[in-house]
Structures are given as C-alpha cells and as structure tokens.
Amino acid sequence: MKIKITARKVIWAGLWVLLLLVLRPVSFLIYVYAKDQKTLRKENMGIIQDASNLNQVKVDTIVKVLKDPKEAIIQIRDLIKKAGEQGKSISTAGAQHTMGGHSICKHGIVLNMKTFNYMKVDTIRNLLLVGAGALWAEVIPYLEQYNKSVRVMQSNNSFSVGGSISVNYHGWQANSPPIASTVESFRLINPSGEILNCSRIENSELFSLALGGYGLFGVIMDLQLKITDNKTYISKQYIIKSKDYFSEFKKHLKSGGGFEMAYGRINVNHDHFMEEAILSTYVLKTDMTKKNLSKNTYPAFRRTLFRASVNSDYGKNLRWSIEKMAVGVVNGREFPRNKLFGEGGRSLSKYRSRLYRYFT
Ligand SMILES: Cc1cc2nc3c(=O)[nH]c(=O)nc-3n(C[C@H](O)[C@H](O)[C@H](O)COP(=O)(O)OP(=O)(O)OC[C@H]3O[C@@H](n4cnc5c(N)ncnc54)[C@H](O)[C@@H]3O)c2cc1C
C-alpha cells in the first residue's frame, strides 16, 4: 500500500508530536498542582510541628508578644518570673524554620515574637532599628520606601530578624561574613529578667554569644542593623560542570568588574546526577536607575515545578530542563537588590501555611 505524504499530513504529524511533547509536562504539572492543594488543605487541619515535620511537640502555652516595646518588656519579664516559679521553660520563636528540638520546649511556653515587628530607619547613619519578630518579607518593603536594603541576606525572606541573628545565617553576598557582621547592637532580656544593651563595646561577650546563640542566652527584643542602598544588578548566569564550580566562581568574581552576589544550584536529576550546575551571579550596575519593587514572577508555577521534582525522576528532569532554559531568559536582565531578596520559602516547603496558622 502506498501512502501519499502531503505537506498537510506532515504539518498535522508535526502538530501531534508537538502536542505530545507539551502535553506530558503540562498535564504532569497540573496533576502536581492539584495534589499540592490537597496537601495544603490537609495540613491546615492542625498539626503542631517544626519546619522539618519531624518534631511534633505539645506545648503548654503560646504567648504573643505585645506590640508596644515598653509593654512587651514588662510582659516578658513577668513571664520569665512566672515560668521560673512554675518550673517551665521558655523558647523564643521567630518564623520557626530552624529545625530541631531546641526550638520548641516540650510542655513549655512559646514566645511568639512575630507581633513584635516595629521598624524605624535612620537613613543618615544607615541603620535600621527593628523589633526582633519582624520578617525579612516585612523589612524589605519597608526599606524599599527609603531606597535602602539589607546588607547580608539569605536565600529566602520568610524568616524573622531575631531568629536570623540567633542562627547567624550566611548570605549570598560574595566575600561577606554572616549577618552578625551587620548587627550594630541589640537589647536582650536575660533569664533573670534584666534588660541589657549589647554591642561590640557594651556587654561584648554576651553580644558575641547571643549572635548565633539559638536563643539560649535570653530574648533578643530589638536590634540596630547596618543597612545599605538598594542598588541595581545585572544577572549573569552560567551553565557549567559542577566539578568546575570553584574555578568558574573565581574566574567570574575577578572578570568584568566581578559580582556582588552569587548562588549555585547543582542538578539532582538522575541523568548526569550532580554533574551540572547553574552559577547565578549579579553584577553591580553603575548607572543606579531606581526600579519599583515588583511582585515575584509566577510563584505558583515555581512552587509547582519544585514540588514536581519530589519523588519523581520525570519531575526532576523536567525541573532541571526548565531551569536551564530559564538561564537564557534571565541572562542580562536587571534586578533591583530588593527584588532579588523578594523570594519566600513558600515555593519550597511542603507545609507552607503551617507556621502562619500556628502563630497568628
Ligand atoms: C528555604 C530555606 C532557606 C534557607 N536559606 C538559608 C541561607 O541561605 N543561609 C543560611 O545560613 N540559612 C538558611 N536557612 C536557615 C535559616 O536561615 C534559619 O533557619 C532562619 O534564619 C531562622 O529564622 P527563623 O525566624 O525561622 O528562626 P526560628 O527558627 O524561629 O529561631 C531560630 C533560633 O533562634 C531562637 N530565636 C528566635 N527568635 C529569637 C529572639 N528574638 N531572641 C532570641 N532567640 C531567638 C529560637 O529559639 C531558635 O533557637 C534557610 C532555611 C530555609 C527553610
């Protein structure tokens, strides 16, 4: 039998192939998205956990810290006294993304700092006075109004300022020490209920212990944080071999004015496992035209793409292919510093709404 191949047939066949190529990833992502919505609904029914989902803890009381600084200090002092009398422990909680038993005491009192989030900027001295419960997601839009920004910032902004300095996180600012280097001073209530000013010259030992002290030295109430200008960066991304990561990093750090910020991602899909990497760098733009802080692009899609890679080889391959394609789209684009710090942890976490339900 002879089959006549016409141009029309070729076009139709091409369209079918294209449809199949597109259909599989699209239907897979729709399936992941729908499943993810169910997970979120189930989670809302109420399990008390840390972010690892491995440390379910029954606590005695959760206390919201009062908004007013003077009232909050009286409240916490009273609480420390009562807890001492009743033999109960107190744990201080920010956004509670640090995982492990130390962050919530069994049958203890949890101090929810998130309500204690006042802010006052000093644009002359480049300092931000901030309540320890403020989230970076609140700090960044606040500073944006003054064209200011955070000096050392971690990958996501869902965390509290107090929790962040208590773990002394590292940022993705190349050649910068962790966040403790940007803390000018803080006020801490110690286990005896005293309020102490701590800085490099006042109570300096306590200052260095509480920065990275995981809340073991008292409650950090508020702090003075060194800030910087909201600059503009040009994104330069490279798909490289992961074995060349360090040499590529050093090469780009030195070349063309270098970069101020960088992060890397290694492929975790089965094909060529951990052989490739995407090095994302941000070079300072010397012409400082101000851009408005726009919302992050396609958060639902990015979350779905990430969730799709969980327990699925196909999903992992798909995610890596799309991330590599995105390199071409993002390369050369300009980003204000504050926009780069606009990503929350929600795009990653399975139980993204847990902490908000628990503590608000
Ligand atoms: C998606 C994701 C990305 C991350 N990226 C990075 C990164 O790039 N770099 C990095 O170094 N880390 C990173 N981490 C870890 C993260 O930085 C820390 O877990 C986070 O900063 C802690 O903030 P939090 O508000 O969740 O603190 P919490 O977990 O609430 O608290 C942390 C600790 O500090 C104590 N504490 C909290 N507030 C106070 C206070 N006011 N006074 C005294 N003690 C207090 C708590 O008791 C606890 O022990 C990441 C984590 C996740 C989930």
The ligand as an SDF file (V2000), in Angstrom:
LIG
                    3D

 53 58  0  0  0  0  0  0  0  0999 V2000
   14.1270   27.6780   52.4900 C   0  0  0  0  0  0  0  0  0  0  0  0
   15.2410   27.9690   53.4490 C   0  0  0  0  0  0  0  0  0  0  0  0
   16.3400   28.6890   53.0120 C   0  0  0  0  0  0  0  0  0  0  0  0
   17.3780   28.9680   53.8770 C   0  0  0  0  0  0  0  0  0  0  0  0
   18.4640   29.6440   53.4050 N   0  0  0  0  0  0  0  0  0  0  0  0
   19.4970   29.8730   54.2250 C   0  0  0  0  0  0  0  0  0  0  0  0
   20.6390   30.5690   53.7800 C   0  0  0  0  0  0  0  0  0  0  0  0
   20.7170   30.9830   52.6260 O   0  0  0  0  0  0  0  0  0  0  0  0
   21.6520   30.7750   54.6660 N   0  0  0  0  0  0  0  0  0  0  0  0
   21.5800   30.3180   55.9610 C   0  0  0  0  0  0  0  0  0  0  0  0
   22.5420   30.4920   56.7150 O   0  0  0  0  0  0  0  0  0  0  0  0
   20.4960   29.6710   56.3980 N   0  0  0  0  0  0  0  0  0  0  0  0
   19.4710   29.4340   55.5960 C   0  0  0  0  0  0  0  0  0  0  0  0
   18.3720   28.7890   56.0670 N   0  0  0  0  0  0  0  0  0  0  0  0
   18.2380   28.5590   57.5040 C   0  0  0  0  0  0  0  0  0  0  0  0
   17.5150   29.8070   58.0470 C   0  0  0  0  0  0  0  0  0  0  0  0
   18.3750   30.8870   57.8090 O   0  0  0  0  0  0  0  0  0  0  0  0
   17.2360   29.8740   59.5050 C   0  0  0  0  0  0  0  0  0  0  0  0
   16.5410   28.7400   59.8440 O   0  0  0  0  0  0  0  0  0  0  0  0
   16.3640   31.1290   59.7660 C   0  0  0  0  0  0  0  0  0  0  0  0
   17.1050   32.2690   59.5060 O   0  0  0  0  0  0  0  0  0  0  0  0
   15.9260   31.2560   61.1350 C   0  0  0  0  0  0  0  0  0  0  0  0
   14.9310   32.2720   61.1970 O   0  0  0  0  0  0  0  0  0  0  0  0
   13.5600   31.9530   61.8970 P   0  0  0  0  0  0  0  0  0  0  0  0
   12.8180   33.2210   62.0720 O   0  0  0  0  0  0  0  0  0  0  0  0
   12.8730   30.8410   61.2270 O   0  0  0  0  0  0  0  0  0  0  0  0
   14.1220   31.4900   63.3350 O   0  0  0  0  0  0  0  0  0  0  0  0
   13.4830   30.4960   64.3750 P   0  0  0  0  0  0  0  0  0  0  0  0
   13.5520   29.1120   63.8420 O   0  0  0  0  0  0  0  0  0  0  0  0
   12.1740   30.9860   64.8180 O   0  0  0  0  0  0  0  0  0  0  0  0
   14.5470   30.6740   65.5420 O   0  0  0  0  0  0  0  0  0  0  0  0
   15.8900   30.2510   65.3710 C   0  0  0  0  0  0  0  0  0  0  0  0
   16.5380   30.0680   66.7440 C   0  0  0  0  0  0  0  0  0  0  0  0
   16.6760   31.3460   67.3410 O   0  0  0  0  0  0  0  0  0  0  0  0
   15.8850   31.4520   68.5210 C   0  0  0  0  0  0  0  0  0  0  0  0
   15.2330   32.7650   68.4620 N   0  0  0  0  0  0  0  0  0  0  0  0
   14.2840   33.1980   67.5800 C   0  0  0  0  0  0  0  0  0  0  0  0
   13.9750   34.4850   67.8320 N   0  0  0  0  0  0  0  0  0  0  0  0
   14.7150   34.8650   68.8890 C   0  0  0  0  0  0  0  0  0  0  0  0
   14.8320   36.0840   69.6290 C   0  0  0  0  0  0  0  0  0  0  0  0
   14.0950   37.1720   69.3480 N   0  0  0  0  0  0  0  0  0  0  0  0
   15.6790   36.1150   70.6860 N   0  0  0  0  0  0  0  0  0  0  0  0
   16.4140   35.0300   70.9990 C   0  0  0  0  0  0  0  0  0  0  0  0
   16.3520   33.8570   70.3390 N   0  0  0  0  0  0  0  0  0  0  0  0
   15.5200   33.7790   69.2880 C   0  0  0  0  0  0  0  0  0  0  0  0
   14.9200   30.2790   68.5020 C   0  0  0  0  0  0  0  0  0  0  0  0
   14.6090   29.8430   69.8000 O   0  0  0  0  0  0  0  0  0  0  0  0
   15.7110   29.2290   67.7170 C   0  0  0  0  0  0  0  0  0  0  0  0
   16.5750   28.5080   68.5320 O   0  0  0  0  0  0  0  0  0  0  0  0
   17.3270   28.5290   55.2300 C   0  0  0  0  0  0  0  0  0  0  0  0
   16.2110   27.8160   55.6830 C   0  0  0  0  0  0  0  0  0  0  0  0
   15.1800   27.5280   54.8010 C   0  0  0  0  0  0  0  0  0  0  0  0
   13.9900   26.7640   55.3220 C   0  0  0  0  0  0  0  0  0  0  0  0
  1  2  1  0
  2  3  1  0
  2 52  2  0
  3  4  2  0
  4  5  1  0
  4 50  1  0
  5  6  2  0
  6  7  1  0
  6 13  1  0
  7  8  2  0
  7  9  1  0
  9 10  1  0
 10 11  2  0
 10 12  1  0
 12 13  2  0
 13 14  1  0
 14 15  1  0
 14 50  1  0
 15 16  1  0
 16 17  1  0
 16 18  1  0
 18 19  1  0
 18 20  1  0
 20 21  1  0
 20 22  1  0
 22 23  1  0
 23 24  1  0
 24 25  2  0
 24 26  1  0
 24 27  1  0
 27 28  1  0
 28 29  2  0
 28 30  1  0
 28 31  1  0
 31 32  1  0
 32 33  1  0
 33 34  1  0
 33 48  1  0
 34 35  1  0
 35 36  1  0
 35 46  1  0
 36 37  1  0
 36 45  1  0
 37 38  2  0
 38 39  1  0
 39 40  1  0
 39 45  2  0
 40 41  1  0
 40 42  2  0
 42 43  1  0
 43 44  2  0
 44 45  1  0
 46 47  1  0
 46 48  1  0
 48 49  1  0
 50 51  2  0
 51 52  1  0
 52 53  1  0
M  END
$$$$
